[in-house]
Amino acid sequence: MGNKQSSFYNKIQSLYNKALTSEEARDDEQSLSYYTQALNQIESTDDTSQQIDELQYDILIKICDIYTRQHKLTLANQFIDKALQMAYKLQQDKMARCLDRRGEIKRLESDYDGALLDHNKSVEIKLKLNKNEGLDVSYSYHNIGMVYDDQGKYDDALGMYEKSLKIYLSALGDNHPTIAETYNNMGLAYSNQGKYDDAISMYEKSLKIKLSALGDNHPSIADTYNNMGIVYQSQGKYDDAVGMYEKSLKIKLSALGDNHPRIADTYHNMGLAYDSQGKYGDAIRMYEKSLKIKLSALGDNHPSIADTYHNIGLAYDSQGKYDDAISMYEKSLKIKLSALGDNHPTIADTYNNMGLVYQSQGKYDDAVCMYEKSLKIKLSALGDNHPNIADTYHNMGFVYYHQGKHNDAVCMYEKSLKIYLSAFGDNHPSIASTYNNMGNVYSKQGKYDDAISMFEKSLKIKLSALGDNHPSIAKTYEGIGDVNANQDMYDDAIAFYERAATILVDAHLQNHPDLATIYDNTADCYDKLNRHDDATTMRQKSSHIRHSLQQVDSHTTNQTSTNAINQSTAPHDDVQTENNVTEDLSNQQIQSLQGDNPSDNRRDDDHHRHTQQTHHQALKEKQYFSAYMQALQHGSCNNKVIRAMYAGPECVGKSSIMRVFTQQHLDHVQDPTQIADQSDKMVHLKVYKIKDRTIHHLDQIWENNVHEIVQEKYKDQIQNQQKPLVSQSSAELT
């Protein structure tokens, strides 16, 4: 190499080294700038030496890696294609490196068959060159394991991770960070299988190595704390989960500053923990912190931002703010369609969750339409036997249940169950959830022995997989209590309700809507036993919870800023190691927790999970009805109000009011006013308002049309007749 060539090479090498330094400092934009400068100078010269070609190849690989991390997959593909063209002129091992990168891009695009093809070609080239399984082959095995994990083939994934681990241990010893990352990904696979103790064991192995090799304050250690938090959250150990997230956050803030996407991931996960606890306002506050950082660091069109919009939608759904939920899902969907195309599994997840909202609104046909859209994409992208497909069958069963199509519901649950059993074995929480929901269907059909059988199967799995005190177990006890109550076995029902309540209290869920529902059910049983004082105590407990929830939500709504939604700047993303073996798994772990890839399927543990505010809303509706009836006794009332309470088309008869105020169907011939007065449980439905042919919540109609009548004109008279009811109802309205 002449002096001129040597000088040019050194200049390019200097830019390359500066780019590497910026990359180590996690400044991808500066790194890209240096790589681009170097690449432009190479392309403007006539120098075609081997050294320059190899340096150009390395730069193309590096730029591909950055765009892959940023999920700019079209740009990543462009640069890996250029690198492949260079590799044809260079050694075969460089071709294998390109195939590794292209396989990773295809995995992120959900082209799993294409990803496996590239990774296996890479293995074939490496074995041909080296004649043995070296570190480079181990890297490919690891990547194949990640593809299997995304496909839901967790045993196959673990098999590849174990092959990779064996080579790493032989070549690197017991204490290398790369081995820690393999343990980390094995933990993820176990977590996806519901094998939480095995997952924690893997994460602890990973953590031990990282602490020894990297010190106490490395971002990779924060990732492991994050992953352990997700497992604890899956086990219902929410305080432990938040503790892990806080450890993770402390390290990330120290190492990365306040505005790094990985800090946003931790806020996101803390939001999930609060959401699981029924602290929806706190959850939204965490999501919005996450969103603000992501918009600043990643721009406004990154899939990770779509994930956060998605989960804000989930929180709104849980609060009964269905229009807000749909708005968030539509924001999420718009980004995903732009960034990922129209056939990506995460798009299916958003359709799925929009279906859940429509389901909560009683728009069952719209819900089924969304589920069918979701199912079509999942079948195309994931095949017939992926757990995500089982999730959609599960949710379709939920809709059929609410439509009274009980046989269709059981059919969907059985389809779901078949896939879960194939994917997870017979001891996974998702299988327990399916048994639980089948028990609910059988209970509704009056097949009480079958219902108890399903609940017992569910309970056995949950106790084995989740321990004695998981909130999910409370749901099963509640279901058994319902069956006993339906058979007039009120003492037995109370015993199961008490067990359910104890679990929720012990899990620090004293203010969760589910606990209020259990207290209401217990009160119903006490009334049937003529133990009215005990019933009153239970209802007071329920009322206290609901009042606390209202105060928390109101306070959080006033305190929470939504400015993040309108901000955006330059793109950036989580850090990834040079050889792409190690990835930040925060979003992928969110998938396993939530059920949809980075967003959320929000798989129901039973038929109450998506509408945790239902009984609260129903209680308000009954108060409105009682207040309305009293107002009616005192003279005038606009007839459009009572007509607005009817559910159904304009020509329906008065008997259809029982659809609003009771859980009974129209084919039960019974006086509707008597049902409304006597029923302790009521359905929360949106009802048809005849005047303008729109759908409304009953309380919205009440506030719009009767507020003045009850609160002003008849206030004194109603309070004198029934002070507790009217004062409570007035407090709700204000």
URRASUL-V984841 format. One record per backbone hydrogen bond with DSSP energy under -1.0 kcal/mol. NH is the residue of the N-H (numbers start at 0). CO is the residue of the C=O. E is the energy in kcal/mol with one decimal. If there is no record, write none. Layout:
# URRASUL-V984841
nh:NH co:CO e:E
nh:NH co:CO e:E
This chain:
# URRASUL-V984841
nh:5 co:1 e:-3.0
nh:6 co:2 e:-2.5
nh:7 co:3 e:-2.2
nh:8 co:4 e:-2.8
nh:9 co:5 e:-2.5
nh:10 co:6 e:-2.0
nh:11 co:7 e:-2.3
nh:12 co:8 e:-2.9
nh:13 co:9 e:-2.3
nh:14 co:10 e:-1.8
nh:15 co:11 e:-2.4
nh:16 co:12 e:-2.5
nh:17 co:13 e:-2.2
nh:18 co:14 e:-2.2
nh:19 co:15 e:-2.2
nh:20 co:16 e:-2.3
nh:21 co:17 e:-2.3
nh:22 co:18 e:-2.3
nh:23 co:19 e:-2.4
nh:24 co:20 e:-1.6
nh:25 co:22 e:-1.7
nh:26 co:21 e:-2.9
nh:30 co:26 e:-2.2
nh:31 co:27 e:-2.9
nh:32 co:28 e:-1.9
nh:33 co:29 e:-2.1
nh:34 co:30 e:-2.6
nh:35 co:31 e:-2.7
nh:36 co:32 e:-2.3
nh:37 co:33 e:-2.5
nh:38 co:34 e:-2.7
nh:39 co:35 e:-2.7
nh:40 co:36 e:-2.1
nh:41 co:37 e:-2.1
nh:42 co:38 e:-2.5
nh:44 co:41 e:-1.4
nh:52 co:48 e:-2.4
nh:53 co:49 e:-2.5
nh:54 co:50 e:-2.3
nh:55 co:51 e:-2.8
nh:56 co:52 e:-2.3
nh:57 co:53 e:-2.3
nh:58 co:54 e:-2.2
nh:59 co:55 e:-2.3
nh:60 co:56 e:-2.2
nh:61 co:57 e:-2.3
nh:62 co:58 e:-2.7
nh:63 co:59 e:-2.2
nh:64 co:60 e:-2.3
nh:65 co:61 e:-2.1
nh:66 co:62 e:-2.3
nh:67 co:63 e:-2.2
nh:68 co:64 e:-2.3
nh:69 co:65 e:-2.0
nh:70 co:67 e:-1.3
nh:71 co:66 e:-2.7
nh:72 co:70 e:-1.3
nh:75 co:71 e:-2.3
nh:76 co:72 e:-2.5
nh:77 co:73 e:-1.8
nh:78 co:74 e:-2.0
nh:79 co:75 e:-2.2
nh:80 co:76 e:-2.1
nh:81 co:77 e:-1.6
nh:82 co:78 e:-2.2
nh:83 co:79 e:-2.3
nh:84 co:80 e:-1.8
nh:85 co:81 e:-1.9
nh:86 co:82 e:-2.5
nh:87 co:83 e:-1.6
nh:88 co:85 e:-1.2
nh:95 co:91 e:-1.8
nh:96 co:92 e:-1.8
nh:97 co:93 e:-1.9
nh:98 co:94 e:-2.2
nh:99 co:95 e:-2.2
nh:100 co:96 e:-2.0
nh:101 co:97 e:-3.0
nh:102 co:98 e:-2.5
nh:103 co:99 e:-1.8
nh:104 co:100 e:-2.3
nh:105 co:101 e:-2.4
nh:106 co:102 e:-2.0
nh:107 co:103 e:-2.2
nh:108 co:104 e:-1.5
nh:109 co:106 e:-1.6
nh:110 co:105 e:-2.9
nh:111 co:109 e:-1.4
nh:114 co:110 e:-2.4
nh:115 co:111 e:-2.6
nh:116 co:112 e:-2.2
nh:117 co:113 e:-2.2
nh:118 co:114 e:-2.6
nh:119 co:115 e:-2.6
nh:120 co:116 e:-2.0
nh:121 co:117 e:-2.2
nh:122 co:118 e:-2.2
nh:123 co:119 e:-2.3
nh:124 co:120 e:-2.3
nh:125 co:121 e:-2.5
nh:126 co:122 e:-2.7
nh:127 co:123 e:-1.9
nh:128 co:124 e:-2.0
nh:129 co:125 e:-2.6
nh:130 co:126 e:-2.3
nh:133 co:131 e:-1.2
nh:137 co:133 e:-2.2
nh:138 co:134 e:-2.1
nh:139 co:135 e:-1.3
nh:140 co:136 e:-2.4
nh:141 co:137 e:-2.3
nh:142 co:138 e:-2.0
nh:143 co:139 e:-2.5
nh:144 co:140 e:-2.2
nh:145 co:141 e:-1.7
nh:146 co:142 e:-1.7
nh:147 co:143 e:-2.4
nh:148 co:144 e:-2.3
nh:149 co:145 e:-2.1
nh:150 co:146 e:-1.8
nh:151 co:148 e:-1.3
nh:152 co:147 e:-2.5
nh:153 co:151 e:-1.3
nh:156 co:152 e:-2.3
nh:157 co:153 e:-2.7
nh:158 co:154 e:-2.1
nh:159 co:155 e:-2.0
nh:160 co:156 e:-2.5
nh:161 co:157 e:-2.5
nh:162 co:158 e:-1.8
nh:163 co:159 e:-2.5
nh:164 co:160 e:-2.9
nh:165 co:161 e:-2.2
nh:166 co:162 e:-1.5
nh:167 co:163 e:-2.4
nh:168 co:164 e:-3.0
nh:169 co:165 e:-1.7
nh:170 co:166 e:-2.4
nh:171 co:167 e:-3.4
nh:172 co:168 e:-1.4
nh:178 co:175 e:-1.0
nh:179 co:175 e:-1.5
nh:180 co:176 e:-1.9
nh:181 co:177 e:-1.5
nh:182 co:178 e:-2.4
nh:183 co:179 e:-2.1
nh:184 co:180 e:-2.2
nh:185 co:181 e:-2.1
nh:186 co:182 e:-2.3
nh:187 co:183 e:-1.7
nh:188 co:184 e:-2.0
nh:189 co:185 e:-2.4
nh:190 co:186 e:-2.5
nh:191 co:187 e:-2.5
nh:192 co:188 e:-1.4
nh:193 co:190 e:-1.4
nh:194 co:189 e:-2.6
nh:195 co:193 e:-1.4
nh:198 co:194 e:-2.1
nh:199 co:195 e:-2.6
nh:200 co:196 e:-2.2
nh:201 co:197 e:-2.1
nh:202 co:198 e:-2.5
nh:203 co:199 e:-2.6
nh:204 co:200 e:-1.9
nh:205 co:201 e:-2.5
nh:206 co:202 e:-2.9
nh:207 co:203 e:-2.4
nh:208 co:204 e:-1.8
nh:209 co:205 e:-2.4
nh:210 co:206 e:-2.8
nh:211 co:207 e:-1.7
nh:212 co:208 e:-2.9
nh:213 co:209 e:-3.3
nh:220 co:217 e:-1.3
nh:221 co:217 e:-1.3
nh:222 co:218 e:-1.8
nh:223 co:219 e:-1.4
nh:224 co:220 e:-2.2
nh:225 co:221 e:-2.3
nh:226 co:222 e:-2.4
nh:227 co:223 e:-2.5
nh:228 co:224 e:-2.2
nh:229 co:225 e:-1.7
nh:230 co:226 e:-1.7
nh:231 co:227 e:-2.5
nh:232 co:228 e:-2.3
nh:233 co:229 e:-2.2
nh:234 co:230 e:-1.8
nh:235 co:232 e:-1.5
nh:236 co:231 e:-2.9
nh:237 co:235 e:-1.4
nh:240 co:236 e:-2.3
nh:241 co:237 e:-2.7
nh:242 co:238 e:-2.2
nh:243 co:239 e:-2.1
nh:244 co:240 e:-2.5
nh:245 co:241 e:-2.5
nh:246 co:242 e:-1.8
nh:247 co:243 e:-2.6
nh:248 co:244 e:-2.9
nh:249 co:245 e:-2.3
nh:250 co:246 e:-1.8
nh:251 co:247 e:-2.4
nh:252 co:248 e:-2.8
nh:253 co:249 e:-1.7
nh:254 co:250 e:-2.8
nh:255 co:251 e:-3.3
nh:256 co:252 e:-1.1
nh:262 co:259 e:-1.4
nh:263 co:259 e:-1.5
nh:264 co:260 e:-1.8
nh:265 co:261 e:-1.4
nh:266 co:262 e:-2.2
nh:267 co:263 e:-2.4
nh:268 co:264 e:-2.4
nh:269 co:265 e:-2.4
nh:270 co:266 e:-2.1
nh:271 co:267 e:-1.6
nh:272 co:268 e:-2.0
nh:273 co:269 e:-2.4
nh:274 co:270 e:-2.5
nh:275 co:271 e:-2.4
nh:276 co:272 e:-1.3
nh:277 co:274 e:-1.6
nh:278 co:273 e:-2.7
nh:279 co:277 e:-1.4
nh:282 co:278 e:-2.2
nh:283 co:279 e:-2.6
nh:284 co:280 e:-2.1
nh:285 co:281 e:-2.1
nh:286 co:282 e:-2.6
nh:287 co:283 e:-2.6
nh:288 co:284 e:-1.6
nh:289 co:285 e:-2.5
nh:290 co:286 e:-2.9
nh:291 co:287 e:-2.3
nh:292 co:288 e:-1.7
nh:293 co:289 e:-2.5
nh:294 co:290 e:-2.9
nh:295 co:291 e:-1.6
nh:296 co:292 e:-2.8
nh:297 co:293 e:-3.4
nh:298 co:294 e:-1.0
nh:304 co:301 e:-1.3
nh:305 co:301 e:-1.5
nh:306 co:302 e:-1.9
nh:307 co:303 e:-1.5
nh:308 co:304 e:-2.5
nh:309 co:305 e:-2.4
nh:310 co:306 e:-2.1
nh:311 co:307 e:-2.4
nh:312 co:308 e:-2.2
nh:313 co:309 e:-1.5
nh:314 co:310 e:-2.1
nh:315 co:311 e:-2.5
nh:316 co:312 e:-2.4
nh:317 co:313 e:-2.5
nh:318 co:314 e:-1.6
nh:319 co:316 e:-1.4
nh:320 co:315 e:-2.7
nh:321 co:319 e:-1.5
nh:324 co:320 e:-2.2
nh:325 co:321 e:-2.6
nh:326 co:322 e:-2.2
nh:327 co:323 e:-2.1
nh:328 co:324 e:-2.5
nh:329 co:325 e:-2.5
nh:330 co:326 e:-1.9
nh:331 co:327 e:-2.5
nh:332 co:328 e:-3.0
nh:333 co:329 e:-2.3
nh:334 co:330 e:-1.8
nh:335 co:331 e:-2.4
nh:336 co:332 e:-2.8
nh:337 co:333 e:-1.7
nh:338 co:334 e:-2.9
nh:339 co:335 e:-3.2
nh:346 co:343 e:-1.3
nh:347 co:343 e:-1.4
nh:348 co:344 e:-1.8
nh:349 co:345 e:-1.5
nh:350 co:346 e:-2.3
nh:351 co:347 e:-2.4
nh:352 co:348 e:-2.3
nh:353 co:349 e:-2.4
nh:354 co:350 e:-2.1
nh:355 co:351 e:-1.5
nh:356 co:352 e:-1.7
nh:357 co:353 e:-2.4
nh:358 co:354 e:-2.3
nh:359 co:355 e:-2.3
nh:360 co:356 e:-1.9
nh:361 co:358 e:-1.4
nh:362 co:357 e:-2.8
nh:363 co:361 e:-1.5
nh:366 co:362 e:-2.2
nh:367 co:363 e:-2.6
nh:368 co:364 e:-2.1
nh:369 co:365 e:-2.1
nh:370 co:366 e:-2.5
nh:371 co:367 e:-2.5
nh:372 co:368 e:-1.9
nh:373 co:369 e:-2.6
nh:374 co:370 e:-3.0
nh:375 co:371 e:-2.3
nh:376 co:372 e:-1.8
nh:377 co:373 e:-2.5
nh:378 co:374 e:-2.8
nh:379 co:375 e:-1.7
nh:380 co:376 e:-2.9
nh:381 co:377 e:-3.2
nh:382 co:378 e:-1.0
nh:388 co:385 e:-1.3
nh:389 co:385 e:-1.4
nh:390 co:386 e:-1.9
nh:391 co:387 e:-1.5
nh:392 co:388 e:-2.2
nh:393 co:389 e:-2.6
nh:394 co:390 e:-2.3
nh:395 co:391 e:-2.4
nh:396 co:392 e:-2.2
nh:397 co:393 e:-1.5
nh:398 co:394 e:-1.8
nh:399 co:395 e:-2.5
nh:400 co:396 e:-2.2
nh:401 co:397 e:-1.9
nh:402 co:398 e:-1.8
nh:403 co:400 e:-1.4
nh:404 co:399 e:-2.5
nh:405 co:403 e:-1.6
nh:408 co:404 e:-2.2
nh:409 co:405 e:-2.4
nh:410 co:406 e:-2.1
nh:411 co:407 e:-2.3
nh:412 co:408 e:-2.5
nh:413 co:409 e:-2.4
nh:414 co:410 e:-2.0
nh:415 co:411 e:-2.6
nh:416 co:412 e:-2.9
nh:417 co:413 e:-2.3
nh:418 co:414 e:-1.6
nh:419 co:415 e:-2.5
nh:420 co:416 e:-2.8
nh:421 co:417 e:-1.7
nh:422 co:418 e:-2.7
nh:423 co:419 e:-3.3
nh:424 co:420 e:-1.5
nh:431 co:427 e:-1.7
nh:432 co:428 e:-2.4
nh:433 co:429 e:-1.8
nh:434 co:430 e:-2.5
nh:435 co:431 e:-2.5
nh:436 co:432 e:-2.4
nh:437 co:433 e:-2.4
nh:438 co:434 e:-2.3
nh:439 co:435 e:-1.6
nh:440 co:436 e:-1.9
nh:441 co:437 e:-2.6
nh:442 co:438 e:-2.3
nh:443 co:439 e:-2.0
nh:444 co:440 e:-1.9
nh:445 co:442 e:-1.1
nh:446 co:441 e:-2.6
nh:447 co:445 e:-1.5
nh:450 co:446 e:-2.3
nh:451 co:447 e:-2.6
nh:452 co:448 e:-2.2
nh:453 co:449 e:-2.2
nh:454 co:450 e:-2.7
nh:455 co:451 e:-2.6
nh:456 co:452 e:-2.0
nh:457 co:453 e:-2.6
nh:458 co:454 e:-2.9
nh:459 co:455 e:-2.3
nh:460 co:456 e:-1.8
nh:461 co:457 e:-2.5
nh:462 co:458 e:-2.7
nh:463 co:459 e:-1.6
nh:464 co:460 e:-3.4
nh:465 co:461 e:-3.0
nh:472 co:469 e:-1.7
nh:474 co:470 e:-1.0
nh:475 co:471 e:-1.2
nh:476 co:472 e:-2.4
nh:477 co:473 e:-2.5
nh:478 co:474 e:-2.3
nh:479 co:475 e:-2.4
nh:480 co:476 e:-2.5
nh:481 co:477 e:-2.3
nh:482 co:478 e:-2.0
nh:483 co:479 e:-2.2
nh:484 co:480 e:-2.5
nh:485 co:481 e:-2.6
nh:486 co:482 e:-1.1
nh:487 co:484 e:-1.8
nh:488 co:483 e:-3.0
nh:489 co:487 e:-1.2
nh:492 co:488 e:-2.2
nh:493 co:489 e:-2.7
nh:494 co:490 e:-2.0
nh:495 co:491 e:-1.9
nh:496 co:492 e:-2.7
nh:497 co:493 e:-2.6
nh:498 co:494 e:-1.7
nh:499 co:495 e:-2.4
nh:500 co:496 e:-2.8
nh:501 co:497 e:-2.5
nh:502 co:498 e:-1.9
nh:503 co:499 e:-1.9
nh:504 co:500 e:-2.5
nh:505 co:501 e:-2.8
nh:506 co:502 e:-1.7
nh:507 co:504 e:-1.9
nh:508 co:503 e:-2.7
nh:511 co:508 e:-1.8
nh:515 co:511 e:-1.4
nh:516 co:512 e:-2.0
nh:517 co:513 e:-2.1
nh:518 co:514 e:-2.4
nh:519 co:515 e:-2.3
nh:520 co:516 e:-2.5
nh:521 co:517 e:-2.6
nh:522 co:518 e:-2.4
nh:523 co:519 e:-2.1
nh:524 co:520 e:-1.8
nh:525 co:521 e:-2.4
nh:526 co:522 e:-2.3
nh:527 co:523 e:-1.9
nh:528 co:524 e:-1.5
nh:529 co:526 e:-1.8
nh:530 co:525 e:-3.2
nh:534 co:530 e:-2.0
nh:535 co:531 e:-2.5
nh:536 co:532 e:-2.2
nh:537 co:533 e:-2.2
nh:538 co:534 e:-2.4
nh:539 co:535 e:-2.2
nh:540 co:536 e:-2.0
nh:541 co:537 e:-2.4
nh:542 co:538 e:-2.8
nh:543 co:539 e:-2.3
nh:544 co:540 e:-1.9
nh:545 co:541 e:-2.3
nh:546 co:542 e:-2.5
nh:547 co:543 e:-2.2
nh:548 co:544 e:-2.5
nh:549 co:545 e:-2.2
nh:550 co:546 e:-2.1
nh:551 co:547 e:-2.6
nh:552 co:548 e:-2.7
nh:553 co:549 e:-2.4
nh:554 co:550 e:-2.7
nh:555 co:551 e:-2.8
nh:556 co:552 e:-2.4
nh:557 co:553 e:-1.8
nh:558 co:554 e:-1.8
nh:559 co:555 e:-2.6
nh:564 co:561 e:-1.3
nh:565 co:562 e:-1.8
nh:566 co:563 e:-1.7
nh:568 co:294 e:-2.2
nh:576 co:581 e:-1.3
nh:579 co:576 e:-1.1
nh:588 co:584 e:-2.8
nh:589 co:585 e:-1.8
nh:590 co:586 e:-1.5
nh:591 co:587 e:-1.5
nh:592 co:588 e:-2.0
nh:593 co:589 e:-2.7
nh:594 co:590 e:-3.3
nh:598 co:596 e:-6.0
nh:601 co:593 e:-1.5
nh:608 co:605 e:-1.2
nh:610 co:607 e:-1.0
nh:613 co:610 e:-2.0
nh:616 co:612 e:-2.6
nh:617 co:613 e:-2.8
nh:618 co:614 e:-2.5
nh:619 co:615 e:-2.0
nh:620 co:616 e:-2.3
nh:621 co:617 e:-2.4
nh:622 co:618 e:-2.0
nh:623 co:619 e:-2.6
nh:624 co:620 e:-2.6
nh:625 co:621 e:-2.7
nh:626 co:622 e:-2.9
nh:627 co:623 e:-2.8
nh:628 co:624 e:-2.6
nh:629 co:625 e:-2.1
nh:630 co:626 e:-2.5
nh:631 co:627 e:-2.6
nh:632 co:628 e:-1.5
nh:634 co:631 e:-1.5
nh:640 co:637 e:-1.8
nh:642 co:638 e:-2.0
nh:643 co:639 e:-1.8
nh:645 co:642 e:-1.3
nh:651 co:648 e:-1.7
nh:655 co:652 e:-1.6
nh:656 co:653 e:-2.1
nh:657 co:654 e:-1.7
nh:658 co:655 e:-1.8
nh:659 co:656 e:-1.2
nh:660 co:656 e:-1.9
nh:661 co:657 e:-2.1
nh:667 co:664 e:-1.7
nh:674 co:670 e:-2.1
nh:675 co:671 e:-2.8
nh:676 co:672 e:-2.3
nh:677 co:673 e:-2.6
nh:678 co:674 e:-2.8
nh:686 co:695 e:-3.3
nh:688 co:693 e:-3.0
nh:692 co:688 e:-1.1
nh:693 co:688 e:-1.0
nh:695 co:686 e:-2.5
nh:700 co:696 e:-2.0
nh:701 co:697 e:-2.7
nh:702 co:698 e:-2.7
nh:703 co:699 e:-2.4
nh:704 co:700 e:-2.6
nh:705 co:701 e:-2.9
nh:706 co:701 e:-1.3
nh:709 co:705 e:-2.6
nh:710 co:706 e:-2.6
nh:711 co:707 e:-1.7
nh:712 co:707 e:-1.6
nh:713 co:708 e:-2.4
nh:717 co:713 e:-2.5
nh:718 co:714 e:-2.4
nh:719 co:715 e:-2.1
nh:720 co:716 e:-1.6
nh:721 co:717 e:-2.9
nh:725 co:721 e:-2.1
nh:726 co:722 e:-2.6
nh:727 co:723 e:-1.9
nh:728 co:724 e:-2.8
nh:729 co:725 e:-3.0
nh:730 co:726 e:-2.0
nh:731 co:727 e:-1.9
nh:732 co:728 e:-2.2
nh:733 co:729 e:-2.6
